[in-house]
Amino acid sequence: QVQLVESGGGLVQAGDSLRLSCAASGRFGSYATVWFRQARGKGRDFVAGIVWSDGSTYYDDSVKGRFTISKEDTENTVYLQMNSLKPADTAVYYCAAGEGIATPMDYWGQGTQVTVSS
């Protein structure tokens, strides 16, 4: 099975950047990897996703143009580059893997906290 481990979260100021990593213990294969986030007292929201087979990417409108999802095949790692961070981006960020972007996720990471101060 696939085990996912997120890292790279932290406390930053508005306008700063962070890069989150999601490393898999095994190969993603044909899976899609998706970043979700959950703010305090809120539901879990889609942020970005990438399909390993062809590298196609998808973004929520709230992060489009600021965040970039990418993959490193040899390291079996997915990254989320977050630029121009806003306080509204504050949340726990989770990576997950599933058959497709819009399908239920089969594997989840433990989450990493991102806090953006004003």
Backbone as CSV, one residue per row, in Angstrom:
resi,resn,N_x,N_y,N_z,CA_x,CA_y,CA_z,C_x,C_y,C_z
1,GLN,0.827,-1.169,0.000,0.000,0.000,0.000,0.879,1.242,0.000
2,VAL,0.255,2.364,-0.263,0.952,3.636,-0.335,0.855,4.336,1.013
3,GLN,1.992,4.764,1.530,2.033,5.559,2.742,2.517,6.956,2.386
4,LEU,1.792,7.968,2.831,2.086,9.352,2.489,2.530,10.113,3.723
5,VAL,3.579,10.909,3.566,4.108,11.714,4.654,4.280,13.141,4.158
6,GLU,3.547,14.082,4.760,3.658,15.492,4.398,4.712,16.175,5.249
7,SER,5.296,17.219,4.694,6.233,18.050,5.429,6.282,19.422,4.777
8,GLY,6.887,20.385,5.455,7.107,21.700,4.883,6.223,22.801,5.421
9,GLY,5.273,22.477,6.269,4.420,23.501,6.836,5.175,24.373,7.822
10,GLY,4.539,25.457,8.231,5.160,26.356,9.173,4.376,27.633,9.335
11,LEU,4.967,28.562,10.070,4.376,29.869,10.324,5.103,30.907,9.479
12,VAL,4.355,31.609,8.636,4.926,32.628,7.763,4.041,33.859,7.780
13,GLN,4.552,34.934,7.210,3.788,36.161,7.074,3.105,36.224,5.717
14,ALA,2.057,37.012,5.639,1.363,37.204,4.374,2.342,37.658,3.301
15,GLY,2.224,37.060,2.128,3.112,37.349,1.023,4.292,36.412,0.912
16,ASP,4.549,35.638,1.947,5.662,34.693,1.937,5.309,33.440,1.148
17,SER,6.282,32.554,1.051,6.119,31.314,0.306,6.490,30.118,1.162
18,LEU,5.886,28.993,0.855,6.218,27.714,1.445,6.134,26.648,0.372
19,ARG,6.892,25.588,0.549,6.764,24.433,-0.311,6.474,23.212,0.530
20,LEU,5.330,22.617,0.291,4.951,21.392,0.967,5.391,20.187,0.153
21,SER,5.758,19.135,0.847,6.159,17.893,0.204,5.269,16.759,0.674
22,CYS,5.016,15.847,-0.217,4.270,14.638,0.102,5.047,13.471,-0.467
23,ALA,5.713,12.736,0.398,6.547,11.618,-0.016,5.807,10.305,0.189
24,ALA,5.882,9.445,-0.802,5.223,8.156,-0.752,6.231,7.051,-0.482
25,SER,5.834,6.095,0.355,6.703,4.960,0.645,6.809,4.014,-0.537
26,GLY,5.817,4.036,-1.398,5.812,3.252,-2.608,5.487,4.123,-3.802
27,ARG,5.594,3.541,-4.978,5.309,4.304,-6.179,3.827,4.614,-6.297
28,PHE,3.543,5.824,-6.775,2.157,6.225,-6.981,1.511,5.468,-8.130
29,GLY,2.310,5.055,-9.082,1.788,4.336,-10.224,0.830,5.200,-11.020
30,SER,-0.371,4.703,-11.236,-1.366,5.428,-12.003,-2.237,6.333,-11.142
31,TYR,-1.881,6.496,-9.889,-2.684,7.288,-8.962,-2.607,8.778,-9.263
32,ALA,-3.620,9.466,-8.802,-3.591,10.912,-8.706,-3.281,11.293,-7.261
33,THR,-2.551,12.374,-7.083,-2.268,12.885,-5.757,-2.914,14.248,-5.613
34,VAL,-3.607,14.436,-4.519,-4.419,15.624,-4.316,-4.056,16.262,-2.979
35,TRP,-3.960,17.571,-2.979,-3.802,18.335,-1.751,-5.151,18.878,-1.316
36,PHE,-5.483,18.641,-0.067,-6.657,19.208,0.571,-6.205,20.090,1.723
37,ARG,-7.089,20.942,2.182,-6.804,21.715,3.374,-8.064,21.863,4.207
38,GLN,-7.858,21.978,5.501,-8.958,22.130,6.427,-8.609,23.208,7.439
39,ALA,-9.313,24.313,7.354,-9.126,25.393,8.313,-9.869,25.070,9.596
40,ARG,-9.474,25.716,10.671,-10.092,25.475,11.959,-11.584,25.748,11.900
41,GLY,-12.364,24.772,12.305,-13.801,24.908,12.312,-14.453,24.825,10.949
42,LYS,-13.689,24.473,9.918,-14.207,24.396,8.566,-14.126,22.970,8.031
43,GLY,-14.743,22.761,6.892,-14.662,21.482,6.226,-13.376,21.330,5.439
44,ARG,-13.208,20.169,4.863,-12.021,19.868,4.070,-12.250,20.298,2.625
45,ASP,-11.339,21.086,2.090,-11.488,21.642,0.749,-10.376,21.165,-0.176
46,PHE,-10.730,20.972,-1.416,-9.759,20.650,-2.452,-8.868,21.850,-2.726
47,VAL,-7.582,21.616,-2.904,-6.629,22.674,-3.208,-6.028,22.481,-4.598
48,ALA,-5.407,21.346,-4.826,-4.744,21.069,-6.094,-4.556,19.572,-6.248
49,GLY,-4.445,19.124,-7.480,-4.223,17.717,-7.742,-3.362,17.523,-8.965
50,ILE,-2.709,16.378,-9.029,-1.870,16.045,-10.166,-2.048,14.571,-10.489
51,VAL,-2.101,14.266,-11.780,-2.223,12.894,-12.256,-0.846,12.399,-12.642
52,TRP,-0.418,11.298,-12.036,0.944,10.819,-12.245,1.195,10.330,-13.661
53,SER,0.183,9.774,-14.289,0.392,9.176,-15.597,0.759,10.199,-16.665
54,ASP,0.168,11.384,-16.612,0.427,12.379,-17.651,0.831,13.746,-17.110
55,GLY,0.839,13.910,-15.795,1.270,15.161,-15.198,0.250,16.275,-15.240
56,SER,-0.973,15.992,-15.637,-1.991,17.030,-15.683,-2.294,17.535,-14.283
57,THR,-2.554,18.826,-14.179,-2.758,19.461,-12.882,-4.093,20.161,-12.825
58,TYR,-4.599,20.324,-11.605,-5.888,20.950,-11.359,-5.775,21.789,-10.099
59,TYR,-6.461,22.930,-10.102,-6.379,23.848,-8.982,-7.746,24.399,-8.629
60,ASP,-7.943,24.630,-7.351,-9.091,25.395,-6.928,-8.870,26.861,-7.289
61,ASP,-9.950,27.558,-7.591,-9.826,28.953,-7.994,-9.168,29.821,-6.924
62,SER,-9.310,29.446,-5.676,-8.767,30.252,-4.601,-7.240,30.271,-4.577
63,VAL,-6.606,29.302,-5.225,-5.152,29.224,-5.215,-4.556,29.308,-6.607
64,LYS,-5.370,29.315,-7.625,-4.889,29.344,-9.000,-4.046,30.595,-9.234
65,GLY,-2.881,30.397,-9.811,-1.958,31.492,-10.045,-0.998,31.742,-8.910
66,ARG,-1.269,31.194,-7.742,-0.391,31.346,-6.591,0.288,30.035,-6.201
67,PHE,-0.430,28.934,-6.330,0.093,27.623,-5.949,0.431,26.817,-7.194
68,THR,1.443,25.981,-7.081,1.834,25.097,-8.159,2.072,23.701,-7.607
69,ILE,1.393,22.721,-8.165,1.611,21.339,-7.782,2.511,20.690,-8.819
70,SER,3.432,19.874,-8.366,4.368,19.210,-9.259,4.747,17.862,-8.672
71,LYS,5.423,17.055,-9.471,5.847,15.747,-9.011,7.281,15.470,-9.414
72,GLU,7.951,14.667,-8.623,9.292,14.195,-8.914,9.218,12.676,-8.980
73,ASP,9.312,12.144,-10.179,9.077,10.714,-10.382,10.097,9.847,-9.652
74,THR,11.369,10.201,-9.743,12.404,9.364,-9.147,12.323,9.337,-7.629
75,GLU,11.886,10.424,-7.029,11.739,10.490,-5.578,10.349,10.101,-5.114
76,ASN,9.445,9.906,-6.066,8.064,9.556,-5.754,7.465,10.548,-4.763
77,THR,7.621,11.805,-5.085,7.214,12.880,-4.201,6.404,13.911,-4.971
78,VAL,5.376,14.421,-4.336,4.565,15.500,-4.879,4.813,16.752,-4.047
79,TYR,4.914,17.881,-4.723,5.167,19.152,-4.064,4.014,20.110,-4.297
80,LEU,3.824,20.988,-3.344,2.896,22.089,-3.497,3.652,23.370,-3.165
81,GLN,4.019,24.113,-4.203,4.671,25.401,-4.025,3.605,26.453,-3.803
82,MET,3.661,27.121,-2.672,2.655,28.095,-2.291,3.308,29.465,-2.213
83,ASN,2.924,30.352,-3.108,3.442,31.707,-3.146,2.344,32.703,-2.794
84,SER,2.760,33.903,-2.444,1.817,34.976,-2.114,0.771,34.510,-1.119
85,LEU,1.232,33.900,-0.062,0.320,33.325,0.916,-0.503,34.402,1.606
86,LYS,-1.723,34.044,1.900,-2.674,34.920,2.563,-3.119,34.295,3.874
87,PRO,-3.577,35.105,4.815,-4.110,34.523,6.053,-5.210,33.500,5.803
88,ALA,-5.979,33.679,4.734,-7.033,32.728,4.410,-6.499,31.364,4.011
89,ASP,-5.201,31.268,3.726,-4.597,29.985,3.402,-4.269,29.169,4.646
90,THR,-4.418,29.751,5.806,-4.115,29.055,7.050,-5.003,27.828,7.195
91,ALA,-4.386,26.683,7.360,-5.124,25.427,7.454,-4.131,24.294,7.687
92,VAL,-4.678,23.141,8.010,-3.905,21.914,7.952,-4.006,21.380,6.536
93,TYR,-2.872,21.123,5.928,-2.829,20.644,4.558,-2.550,19.151,4.545
94,TYR,-3.367,18.421,3.797,-3.256,16.983,3.687,-2.999,16.592,2.237
95,CYS,-2.141,15.628,2.039,-2.043,15.017,0.724,-2.747,13.675,0.756
96,ALA,-3.297,13.320,-0.370,-4.046,12.086,-0.492,-3.861,11.526,-1.889
97,ALA,-4.048,10.234,-2.019,-3.881,9.567,-3.301,-5.106,8.735,-3.606
98,GLY,-5.507,8.776,-4.848,-6.644,8.010,-5.299,-6.540,7.697,-6.769
99,GLU,-7.541,7.024,-7.271,-7.532,6.617,-8.663,-7.579,7.804,-9.604
100,GLY,-8.258,8.855,-9.198,-8.377,10.048,-10.009,-8.559,11.278,-9.151
101,ILE,-8.593,12.431,-9.788,-8.717,13.690,-9.064,-10.046,13.781,-8.336
102,ALA,-11.110,13.397,-8.998,-12.451,13.552,-8.457,-13.016,12.266,-7.878
103,THR,-12.178,11.295,-7.623,-12.608,10.032,-7.031,-12.307,10.024,-5.540
104,PRO,-12.933,9.137,-4.780,-12.568,9.031,-3.370,-11.100,8.687,-3.202
105,MET,-10.480,9.275,-2.199,-9.069,9.039,-1.950,-8.863,7.749,-1.172
106,ASP,-7.866,6.971,-1.574,-7.569,5.700,-0.938,-6.546,5.817,0.185
107,TYR,-5.680,6.806,0.111,-4.615,6.976,1.092,-4.518,8.436,1.489
108,TRP,-4.218,8.653,2.766,-4.106,10.006,3.313,-2.843,10.148,4.131
109,GLY,-2.251,11.330,4.056,-1.154,11.668,4.935,-1.657,12.198,6.260
110,GLN,-0.731,12.514,7.151,-1.092,12.941,8.498,-1.407,14.426,8.600
111,GLY,-1.036,15.193,7.597,-1.294,16.615,7.585,-0.124,17.429,8.087
112,THR,-0.012,18.648,7.581,1.005,19.582,8.036,0.371,20.965,8.157
113,GLN,0.671,21.646,9.246,0.035,22.925,9.547,0.709,24.055,8.796
114,VAL,-0.101,24.877,8.143,0.352,26.113,7.520,-0.380,27.266,8.186
115,THR,0.365,28.192,8.745,-0.214,29.359,9.394,0.364,30.617,8.764
116,VAL,-0.508,31.492,8.286,-0.094,32.723,7.629,-0.603,33.892,8.451
117,SER,0.298,34.671,8.994,-0.065,35.821,9.802,-0.245,37.048,8.923
118,SER,-1.055,37.986,9.381,-1.317,39.196,8.632,-0.285,40.265,8.933
